[in-house]
């Protein structure tokens, strides 16, 4: 006997005082579970009446998870219903994709065998098989960079991939015989803007390994972006039961090779860039040969133009690029000419690392001598979507964005991530001048992306990921355009930096520097390079030690054991681990080890290197063997990065002559009231100066930007613009323990530092204050610290009375911005009083942007409306004094809406009706509707009404059925209400409960009956055995307001 099953899943959708809930009804007739049968019992599904699956976008296969729909049926739903399903079941998918994807309409149905029905992504346990399903789609997503001729190629995988193939074309269950039948014309091509399908030519080799080739026109190549433009190909086997869905995300690097430059005075220019040294003009290119390990290396260099021949200095081993080299390459030897990539060769690997990642729980690997257990860490195998550019508002701010990939199965296994096919991280990096104006500030954010390969990231949950960088320190100097004349000193001692005058590490050692002197055996003059970790996002672990070798295969710089008896691991290959250096080498002994950042730091012993006590200006590490090599490591300890979460990292670096003074300020802004006296501003400007060799230093300031290309003597002589702030020089001879060079401490600004320039900045207006220091030359006992001429420092800037802003948002109690509301910005001078709880003033949403008083409106938002919360629930920041760095004020509103969750309906398994039949709901929730009331005050006293309407039951290949109807009876004393569908649309709205109310925040209403009625199977009600039917019920609850 034929039977039927009726089931309903619920989906919630909220509106203010009108809650719409789409309920899915599944009506299944028991019969042959694989093949639909006609009414006379003969097979109805044959190859002749199959309509082929159009091979849907990847997001559709994710969207159907947890629903009873196939992709085809999902796209047949009304747009509003598709978006409601996405909002409830798949909030990770932007509902806008549904609006951007054309509905296939109910006419595109199929009676192909149900055995061919499956989703690319696993269906939930609740989802039931759908008879009459569409073709199986094998999904592929390939990141592809075309050749200069516009060619992209890919081959079929040797076997099908259950998920989405990313390294070759997923053949799914296609046989060789089926693949050999394809021609180029078998593939349907669609493109995303700005490409058109006519700009893509397809070629297909139908013999193994079945190669698919795309050729883009020259015009198409000019339209590509670093993010990529999807080119989608679909094809079906002859029977229409299998489909290939292939996305080529075609992209090309977008690189503006450039450098930032900071004038240090004294004929010196501090320059910084990504990768190898580059000092040329900004040059843009999209045809760039890239080795991923070269790109993300923040690099600092010094150009000395004070002499007849410009001299360049660099601080990393073998950084020997120069202006004559082509600008758009990273890590390749320049053999002949651009742009032909075939003329480039070599894969010279840097000994300084790009970003390195490790996993806290990765198993240690034993290499070298017994007991040397290292934790494996890796650079990226590849980087994609590379975008390097100069900030449009500041040529000295360089940006680098890319996606980093680890795809090697061996590396993933070493990291404990063997269950993943790949690890993908989004990296956004910036190099810019530091706040003190004399350093390069590296600021990098690494994000675990929410979307990978075009689908939501649901598997890459990176718990315990940590990050590293290493520098192979060395000194190079040579004529700026003649690297062949290099003088390179590789065994460079590493020193602890002078104590920080401000910041998170105030009073402590903030990092390292390397320095050479004219009297040393090394050939460089007196130059130093600083690595400064004094930042809220700086590394929590750092080391000055042996150079820590890394390459493209593996870098294992963590040891599980005694840090004073280690080897350094490098390659892993068929021959095993290589290791170098004699025992012992200091490395981190765990992913959380702070190394030399520890206070106190225990100095290890060494047979071939000397580690020094942690004191400012003292040697941290130097090699005692002539063949030695030194380096610096930074580590950011483990964090958990779920999809969408990010880790921010920073450090500063600079290179300069060791002799000029340095100046820093604790704050980039000051508030000085109009008419402020010298007493009132005493000690207001905090900062310090440092000079490694001179005993005395003076501080100067100007309200106009000084020309730092002038000599120190000329700047000091310009008394019209430059005001001397120190009545007497700051003097190292007055310190208790730093009287003789080389000095290691900063000299603090005097309390009266602003007195001499106060009359120019106390008018209440906004001013820019430029500060610099000039040292006093002199003769030292040690000749290397003597100085004949005065030298000028870097330039530090401070803004006096800057404009500040109050950013006002309207948020719900959870801190989320109320939908449909704007963000308001009010501006004024820092230090000005503001009050946005002043009901006697104007509505802040209508007042001018410069008005700092007002009040928020009583209600905001629509569907639902939100009411202003009481004053006790508002933030303290709703009134106060405008701070220099601005303030964000989240004014709290309370939502005013109802939430309805209907019962899950289940009408059991029953015979196909031969007479008019009624079926009772037997679902686990019974007939109970749950209502959550988010209204407040008197509104809760209003009675409620509940209405409903339904669509007709439908199945693939058949007209809608209108003889199946739902009946609701609120109570025994009320009359039953029948929902009647219309053909292909919702039927009339019927009130199924009226005038009811509840108490409390949440309550239920229990219907006396919810039933399904069906007339007998007939020509007017042609229920098919073995088919499954769906319908939608839409509920609306209102309070009558």
N, C-alpha and C positions, 0 to 999 in steps of 0.2 A: 504494500500500500504506500502511495506517495505521502510524504509528510512535509511539514514546513516548520521553520524556526524563525522566530521574530526576536530581535535583540536591538537595543538602543544604547549608544554611548553619548555622554553629555559633554557639551562644551560651553564655557561661560563667556559672556560678553557683557560689559557693564556700560550703562549710561545713567545719567542723573535722572532719577525718578522714573526711568523707563529702562528696565533691564531686559536686554534681548538675549535669549539663550537659544542657540542652535542645537537641536537634538537630532542625532542621526539614528534612523530606524533601519535595521537590516532584516529583510524578509527573505528567508532561504527556503526553497522547496527541496526536500530530500529526493534524490533520484540518482542518476549516474553522477558521481562526484567530479568526473573529469570532462565529460562531454555533454553539452546541452542536448535535450531531446525535443523533437517537435511534438505537437499534440497527438499525433497518431503513433508516437513511440519510436519513430525512425530518427536516425542521427541527423541533426540539423547543421552541425558545424563541419563544413568541408572547406578545402583549400580555395574553392571557387568563390566563396562569398566572404573571404577574409579582407578586411580593410587594414592596411599595414600601420603599425605603430610609428608615429612620426619621430620617435627618438627625442625625448624631452630634455630640457635643460637639467643640469645636475641638481639644482635646488629642488626640483619637483620630486625626485626620488627620495630626498630627505623629508620633504613635506608630508608624504603619504605614510611615513612611519607613525604608527599609533592610530591610524584611521582604517576604515574598511574599504578605502578607495584604491584603485589602481591609479597610476599617473594620468592615464587617459580620463578616467572618471573625475579625478580631482580637477583637471583643467576644464571639465564640463560644468563644474559648479559655478554659480554666480560669483562675481569678483568679491563681493562683500563677505560671502561665506568662506571663500578661500582665505581671505585675510583674517577672518575670525578664527579659523582653524590654526593659522600660523601664530597668531597672538597667544592662543591658549596652549598649544602643543609644542610649538617650536619658536619660542621668543628669540632664539639665536638667529633666525632667518628674517631679514628685512622684509616686511610685508609689501614694500614697494616693488619687489620683484614680481609679485603677482600681477600688479597693474601693468608692468612692462612686458608681460608674457601674454600673448593672445590666447583667449579661450578657444578650445578646439570645437566646442559645440556638441550637442547631443547626437548629431548625425555621424560623427566619427566613432562608431562603435565597432565591435569585433565579435565574431563568434569563433575565434580560434580556440583550440583546446586549452582547458585550464591548466594543463601540465606545463604550458609555456609561460605561465604567469609567475613572475617573481620580481621583487624590487632589488635594485642594485644595493641598497642599504637594507640591513635586516629589519624585517617587520616586527612590531611588538607582539607579545604573546596574545594580546587581545584581538589582533587583526585576523580576520577569517579569510580563507582563500576565496577568490572570486571566480566563478565560472564565466567563461567567455572572456578571458583576459587577453592582454596585448602581448606583443613580442618581447622577448627577453633582451634587454639592452646591456651590452658590455661597455663599460665606461672607461674613458681614457682622458687624462689631463696632462698635457706636455708643455713645459716651459721651453720656448724655442727662440733662439736668436738666429735670424737668417744670415746667410753669407752675404758678401757685398753684391752678389748677383741676385739676391732675394730668394735663395733656395733654402727650404726646410725639408728634412727627410726623417722618416721614422719607420721602424720595422715592427711586424707583428711579434707579440710575445710567443715563446715556445708553447705555453699553455695558458689557459684562462686565469684571470685574476678575480678573486671574489669581490674585491672592492673596486677602487679606482686605480688603474695602472698609471704610473708616472714616469717610467723609463722606457716604455715601448707601447705599441698599440695593443690594447686588451682584445684578444681574439674571442674571449668568452668561451662558448661551446662550439664556435665555428670550426668545422672540419677543414682539412686541406682541400677536399673536393669543393666545398662551398667557397673557400677563399680563392681558389683558382678560377672560379666562374666570374669573379668581379672584374669589371673594367673601370677605367677612369670615370666613365659616365655613370657608374653605379653609385657614386658618392654625391650626395646633395650638399652644397656648400652654402652656409649662411655666415655673415660677418657682422660684427658690431661696428658702429660708427667710430671713426670716420672711414673705415675701409668699406668697399663694396665687393660683392661676390665676383664682379667682372674683373677685378684686379688680382684675382687668385686663380692660377691654373693648376689643375690636379693631374698628376701622372701616377699610374699604378702598375707595378710589376707583379703579375699574378702567378709567379713561380716563387717557391720558397727562397728567401725568408719573407716574401710578400712585403715589398717596400712601397710606401706611400710618399710621394714627393709633392710639395707645394712650391710654386714659384710665384713670388709677388712682383708686381711691376715696379719700375723705378719710382713711379709716383706713389705707390703704396708704401715703399720704404720711407719716404719722407713724412708719412703720416704716423709711423709707429712711435710709441712712447716707451719710457723706461718701465712703466707699469704693465704694458702689454695691451694688445687688442685681440680679443678671442676670435678665432676662425674655427667654426664648428662644421664637422663633416658627419653625415649620417648615411648609413647603408643597411640594407636588409638582405638576408638570404632569399632564395627564390620562393620558398614557402611562406615567407613573411613571418616566421616564428622566431627569428633571431635578428638582433639589430646591433650595429656598431655605432657608438656615440663617441666621437673623438673631438676633443677641444685642443687646438694648438693656441696657446696664449703667446702670440708672437710679439717679442719685445726687442729693444736694443738699448745698450747703455746710453746714458745721457750725461756726458762728463764735460764739465768746464774746468780745465786744468788751470789752477791759479795758486796764488800764495797770499798770505797776509803779511803785512810789514808794519813794524813799530819803530819809529825813529828814537833811538836811545841817546842821541847827542854824541858829541865827541867823534863824529864821523862814522858812527856805527849804526847799522840797521839790523834789527832782530826780525828774522823772517821765519814763517812757519807754513806748513802745507801737509797734505796727505801723501803718503808714499815717499818716493825718493825726492831729493832736492829738486825744486823747480823754481826758477826766478824769472821766467819769461812773462810775456803778456798773457792775459786771460784768453784761453783758446778752447773752443768748443768742438767736440767730436762725438760721433755715435759709432764709429768703426774703431773699436779699441780692443787690442789684445790684452787680456787681464789675467794675471795670476792672483787668485783671491787673497793670498797671504801678504801681498804688497799694498793693497789699497788702504786698509784701515790701520795705518801706522802714523800717528801724529808725530811730525818731524820738526825739529827746531834747528835753525842755522843762523849764522852771523855773517854779515857782509861788512867788511872794513874798507871804507873808501878814504881813510885819512891819509894814506900814503900815495905814492905815484901809481902803484899797481894795486887794483882792488884785490883783496884777499878774502877767501871764503873759509869759514870754520864750520865743521859739523861734528856731532857728538855720538854718532852710531857707526858701527863698523862697516866699512866699504860703501858708505853713502857717497858715491862719486859721480852722480849725474850732474849735468851742468846745462847752461843756457843753450848750447848748440844742439843738445839732444832734442828729439821730437817730444812735444809735451804730452801726447796722448798714448802713453804706454806705461805699464806697470810690471817691472820684473823681467822684461825680455831684452836681450841684447839687440842693439840696433845694427843690422847687417848692411842693408842698402837703403832703400827709400820707402816712404809711405806713399799711398795708403795700402799697398798690397801686403796683406798679412803673411803671404807666403814668403815674403822677403825678411820676415822676422824669425828669429830662432832663439833657442836657449830657454831655460826655465830656472834662472838663477834665483835661488831661494834666499830670502832675507834671514839674517841671524837674530834680528829683532822681530818680535812677534806682532801679529795683529791680535784681535780678540781671541782668547782661548776660553773654552768652557770645560767644566768637569761636573761630576755628579757625586754628591756626598756619600751615597751608598754604593758607589762602584767598587768592586772588589779590587784589592791591591794586586799588582803584578810583580812577580819576582824577576829581577834582571841583574846581570852582573854577578857580583859575589853573593854568596848565600846570605840571606837575611836582609837584602836590600829590596824592600817591597815598596813599589811606587804606585801611586794612584794615577791612572791614565787620564790625561787631559788632551784636548784636541783643538786645533784651529778648524775653520770651516773647510769642507771639501770644495765648496763652490759658493759663489755669491751671485745673486741674480737681482734684477730690477735696480741696477746701480744708478744712482742719481747723485752726482757731485756738482755743486753749484755755489756761486758767490751770492751772498745775501743781497737782494735788490736795493736795500737801504744802507748797506755798509760793506764796502769792498774788503774790509778786514775780518769779516765773518764768513767762514767757509762751512758749508753744509755737506754732509755725506749720508745718504739713505740707501739701504740695501736690505735684501733678505739673505741671510746666511743659511747654508744647508750642510748637514752631515747626512750622507746617504750610504756611506760604507757600512756594510753589515758587520764587518769586524770591529769597526770603531763603536758602532751602536752596542754591540755585545760587550765590549770593554767598559762602556759607560753604564751598563746595566739597563739599557734601553732596547734590548734585542727584540722586544715585541713590536717595535715601531719600524716602519719601512724607512723613515727618515725623521730628522729633527729640523724644523724650520724656525728661525728666529728673525724678527724684524729689528733692524738696528738703525737708529737715528742719531747721528753724531754731529757735533758742532765744534769748530775751533774758532776762538774769538779772543780779543784782548781781555785780560783779567781786569778786575775792578781797580787794581792799582796801576793799570796801564802799562806795566812792564813785563807781563808774562803772557804766554799762550794758555788759555783756559780750555781744556778738553771736557766737554759735557756730552755724555752718551747715554741713551736710553735703549734698553733691550726689552722687547715685548714678545711674549708668547702670543702669536696671532690668533684672532678669533676665527679666521677663515684660512684654510690651507687647500690648495688645488681646487678652488672654486666651491668648496663645501664647508660647512661649519666644523671647526676643530673640536672634536669631542673626545679625542684619545690622548693628545699630547699634553698631559698634566705633569709638569716638570717639578717634582718635589726634591729640594736639596740641590738645585743647580748653583754653581758658583763660577766666578769669572776671574781671569788673570790677564796680565800683560807683562812682557819681559822686554828689557832693553839691553842689547849688547853694546856696552859703553866703550867708546874709543874717541880719540881726538884726531881729526883730519884737518889739515890746512894746506892750501895751495892757491896759486893764482886762480881767480874766479872762473876762468874759462879753460883751465888747463889741468884737469884732474890727473893727467899722467904725471904731473910734477908733485904728486901728493907727498906729504909727510904725515904718516899715520902712526899714532901711539896707541896700542891696543891694551896694554897692561896698565890701565889708568886707575889710580887709587880712588876709592869712594869715601867721601866725608859726610859726617852728620851736619845738617844745615844749622845755622844759627837759630836760637829759640824764637818761636813765633811771637810777634808783638800783639797779635789779636787773633780772633777766630776760634774754632773748636779746640785747637791745640795751643792756645795762648800760653806762653811760658814754657812750652815743651818743644822738643825737636820735631819739626814738621815734615822731615824728609831727608833727601840726600843732595849732595852736589859733587861733581867731579871737577878737578882744577889742575892746571899745569902752571909752571912758573918758568921764567926765562933762565933761572939758575939751575933748573933740574936737568936730568939727563934726557928728558923728553924734549922734543923739538918745538913744541908749540909755545907761543908767548903766553902771557898771563891772562888766560880765559877761563871762565867757569860756566858750567851748565847746572841749573837747579832743577830738581824734581820735587815739587811741593804738593803734599797730600793733605794740606790744612783746609778741608772742605767738609761740609755736612755729608756729602756723598763721596768723599774720598775713600781710598782703599783702607780696610781695617787691618790689613797685613801688608808688610813690605820688608824687603831684604836687600842689602848690598852684599854681594857674594861673588862667586864665580859666574861667568857667563852661563846662562841656563839654556842649552841648545834646544831649538824647536825646528820643526820643518812641517811639510805638508802631511806627513804620515801620522806621527804621534809625538806629543811632548809630555813627558811624565816628570813633573818637577815637584811632585809631592812624595814624601817618603813616610812610610808607616814604621816608625822606629826612631832610633837615636839620630837626631839631626846632625851630629858631629861625625858620623861614620856612614857616609852615603856615597853613592855614585849618581851621576846625572844620566838619565835615560834619553835616548833620542829616537832612532828608527825601530820600527818593528816590521820585520819582513820574513821571508822564508828562512833566512839565516838567523833569525832571532833578533834580540836586542843588541844594538850598538851602545856603547857607553864610553865616555871620555872623562878625563881629569883624574888626577890621583886622589886618594882618600886624604882628608875628608872634605866634603863640600857642604856648606850650610844650605838647607832647603826647608820649606815648611814641613812640619811633621804631621799635619792633619789639615783637612779643609777649613778648620776654624783657627788654626795657629796664627797668632798675630805677627810672628817673627820679630823683627827689630822694632815693630810698633809697640811691643810690650813695654810696660813701665812697672818694675824695672826689667831690663833685658839682660839675661845671663849670657855672658860672653863665652862662646865655645873655644876649645883649643884646636889647633890645626898644625899639621906638619909642613905644609907648603903655602900657607897663607896666614895673615895676621888679622884677627878680628879685634877691634878696639872697644873700649868702654863707651857707652852711649852718652856722649857729651858734645855739646854744640862745637862745631869747628874741628872736631877730632876725627881721626881716621876710623871709618866703620869697617872697611876691609881693604886689604891690598895683597896682591900676590907676592910671594917671596922668591918665586922662580922666574927666570927671565922669559920663559915660554908661557907665562900665566895670562889669564884673560879675566876680565871683571864684567859684572853686569848688575842690573837692578830688576827686581820682580815686585809686582803689585798684585794684591789679591782682594777680592770682594767676597766675603764668606757666604755660605749657602743660604738661599732663600727658596721659598715655594712659589712657583709661577704657574698658576692656573691659566687657562686660555683667557686672553684679554688683560692679564696682569703684567707689570713691567718692573724692571730694575734700573735705577738711575745711577750713573757712575761719573766721577769727576777726578781730574788731577790737573795741576798746572806745571808748566815747564818754561824755562827761559835760558838764553845763552847771552853772555855779555862779557866784556872785559871785567876782570876781577877787581880793578882798581876804582872805577867810578862809584860814587855813593848810590844807595838805593833808598827810596822813600815809599812809605805806605801809609794809608789812612784806614781807620777802623770803620768809618761809615762814609758812604758816597753822598750823603745829604746832611744838611744842617738846617735847623729852624732858628732864625734870628729875628726877634720882634723889632718893629720899627722903634728907633731911638735906643736900642739896647746899649748898655754901658760896657766898658771893658771888664768891670767886675762881674756883670751878668753873664758874660760869655767866657769867663775864665775857665779853662779846662774843657770847654765844649768840644773843641776839635781834638780828637784823640788820634795818635799815630806815632810813627817812629822813623828814624833814619839809621842806615847801616853803612859802614865803610870798612872794608877788610884791612886797608893799610894806612889810611890817613888818620891822624889823631883828632882833627877838628873838622866840623861840618856846619855850614850855615843853611838856613831854610829861606826860600823865597816864594812869593805868591804874586799872581796877576789876575785881573778880571778879564783879560783878553788873552787869547791863546798865544803863547810865546813861540818864536821860531826856534825849534830845537836843533836846527842845523847850524845855528850860530855857536861859536865857542863859548865855554863857560865864562871866560873873562868878559866877552861882549854882553852876555846875558846879565851878568852882575853889574855892568856899567850902565845898563839901560834902566835908570832909576825912574824914568817917566812911566814905564809900564810895569816894571818888576819891583816889588816892595820887599825889602829884607825884613823877615819876621823875627829873626834872632838878634837881640841886642849884643850878645856875645855868642861865639860859636858853641855848639854842643861839643863836648870834649871828652874823649875816652880816658884822659888822664884822671878824670874825677871819678871814674868807676872803681869799684873795690877789687875786682878780679879780672879786668880785661884791659889793662893799661897799655900793653904792648901788642903790636901786630904779630900774626894775623888775628884780627878781632873776631869775636863770635857772638856778640850781643848787639841788640838794637838799642839806640838811644831814644828815649821817649820825648815827644814834643813837650816844650815848656807850657805851663798853665797860661802864659800870656801870649801864646803864639799868634792870636788873632788881633792883638791890640793895634799894631801898626797899620793894618788894612781895614780896621773896623769901620771907618768913616765911609768906605766905599760899598759896604754890604749891609748896613743897618738901617736902610730906608724902608724896610718892609717888603721890598720887591724881590724878584727872582734874579739870582746872579750865578754865573759860573766861575768857580774859583780854581785856578791852576796852580799847583804846588810842585816845586822841584828843589833839589838840594845841590849845593856846590861845595866841594871839599877844599881844604886848605893844604896846598902842597908842602912837602917837607922831606927831610932826610931821616931815614931810619937806621938803626944799628945794623940790621940785616939789609944789605943793598937792594934786595929784591922787593922790599916794601917802600923804598924811596920813590918820590914822585916830584917831577920838576914843574908841571903845569897843573892848574886847577881843572877838575873834571866835573861834568854835570850829571845828575841822576836821571832816572826815568821821570816821566810826568804823571802826577796823580791829580785827579779832578774831583771836585766836590761841588754839588749843586746846593746853593743857599735858597731857602724858601721855595722848594719846587712845588709845582702844581700837583695836587693829590686828588684822588677820586674815591667816592663811595659807590660801590656796586650793589644795587638792591635787587633782590630776587624774592618772589613769592613762592613759598615751598609748603609742602604738606608736613605732617608731624614726623615723617621719616626723612625729611630733608630733600625730597625730590621736587623739582620745580613743577608748579601747578600747570597742567596742560593748557595751552592757549594763552599763557601770560608772557609778557615781555620782561627783559632785564633792563633796568634803568640805571643810568650813570649820572651822578652829580659830582661836579668838580669845584675845587676851591684851593686856597693856599693851605699847605700843611700847617697844622696847629690851630686851624679855625674850628669853632664849635659847630656841631650839627645836631639836629633833633628831628627824627622822622616818626615820632610818636606825638607830635604837637597837633592836637585836634583843632586848635584855633587857627592854624595855618592852612594853606591850600592843599588839595589833593596832590601828592607827589607825582602822580602819573600825568598830571596836566601842567605842572609848574616848570619853569625854565631849568635847564641843566645846571645853572649856577646857583640855584636856590637850595640852601642847605637846611631848610626847615620844611615840615609838611607832615602829612599822615597818609597811611595806606587806605585804599578804598575798603568799604565794609564787606563787599563780596567780589570775587573774581572767578573767571572760568565759566564755561558752559558745559553741561552734560558730562560730568556733574558740576554744580556750583560749589564753591568753597567760601566759607565765612571766616572773617578775621578772628583769630584766636584771642582770648583774653590777654591783657597786659602781662599777667603772671607767666604766660607761656612764650612771650616774646624774648628775643636775645638781648643781652645787656648792651650789645653793640648798636641797638636801635637808636641810641643817642650817645654822644661823646665828643671827642676832639679828633679831627681828621688826622690820622697818622701819616707820616712821610711816605710810607710804602702803600698807602691806601687801605681800604677796609671793605670787606664783603658783608652785607647785612642780609640775612635770610629771615624775612618776615613770615611768620607762621600762619597758615590758614587750615581750617578744619573741613574735610570733605563732607558734602551733604548728598548722599546717594544711598541707594539700596542695592544689595547684591543678592541674586537669586541663583540657587543651584537646584535644578529639578532632579527627580529620581531617575535612576537607571531603570529602563523598562526592558522586561524580558517576558515574552509571551509563549515560551516553551516550544517544543517540537510537536507538530500536530499533522493529521492527514490533510491533504489538499481538499478544500471544502467542495462538497457536492450539493449542499444546501446553504442557505444563509446561516453564518456561524459567527459566534462571539467568543473572543479569547480574553481571559483576564491577565492582568499584569502580575507576574510572579517574581519580579526583580528583587534583589537583595535589599534595596532601600524601601520596598513597599511603594506606597503612593505618596510619600512625604516630600514636600518641597521645603528646602531650607532657605531662610531669609536672614541676611545679616544687614542690620540697620546702622548706617553711618551718618544718619541725620542727628540733629541736636535740637534741644528745646521743645517748643510746642509742636514742631513738625511731626514728632513721633506720635502725636495723638491722632493724626490724620488716618482715616481708614484707607485700605489698599484695595486695588482691583488687579486681577490677573487675567490677561487675554492670551489667546494662542491662535496660530494659523499654521497650516501644513501644506507641503508640496505633495504631488502625487508620487506613488511608488514607481520606480523605474529600474529597468535592467538593460544591459547592452543589447542592441538590435531589436528592441520592441517599443512600441508606443507606451506612454505613461498609462498607469492604471488609476482610474478615479473611483473604483468601487471599493477600495480598501480605505476605511475611515477610522478615526480615533474618536472615542467617546469618553468624556470626563464628567463625573458627578461629584461635586464638592462635598455634599452631605446628604444624608438620607432625606432631609426635608427640602432639598433643592432638586430641580429637574436636571436630567442628563443633558449635556451639550455635545453636539456632534461636530467634529471638524471635517469639512468637505473640501478636498483639493480641487484646484482648477488644472486644466491640461497645461503642462509645462510651466506652471507658476504656482505661487502661493494662493490658497483659497481665501475666502473671506475671514476677517478677524472676528473671533467669537470670545465673549467674556465667559471664562470658565469658573471664576470665583469673584465675588464682589462684596465690598463692605466689611472685609475682615481686618483685623489688626493683631498685633502681638505685643509682648512686653520684653524688655531686655535688649541686649545687643544682638542676640541671635535666637531665633525660634523656628519652629516648623509648623506647616499646615498639612494635614493628612486628608487626602481625598478619599471619599467613600469608595469610588470605583475609577479605574482607568482601564479601558477595554479597547480591543481592536475588533472591528466588524468587517466581514467579507461576504459578499454574495457568492453563490456557487460559481465554479469555473464554467465559463461560457464564452461565446463569441464577444460579448460585451465585457467580459472579465477574463481575458485569456491568460490565466496563470500557467506558466510553463514549469513542468517538473524539472527539477535539477537546477533551476535558475535562482538567482539571489536578487532581491529588490532593496532599494534604499529610498528613504524619504527624509524630509527635514521638518521639524516642528520648531516654530519660533515663538517664544514666550515674551510677553511684555508686562512688567509690573509698574503701576503708577500709584501715586498718592493723591491724585486729583488736583494738585496745585498747578 
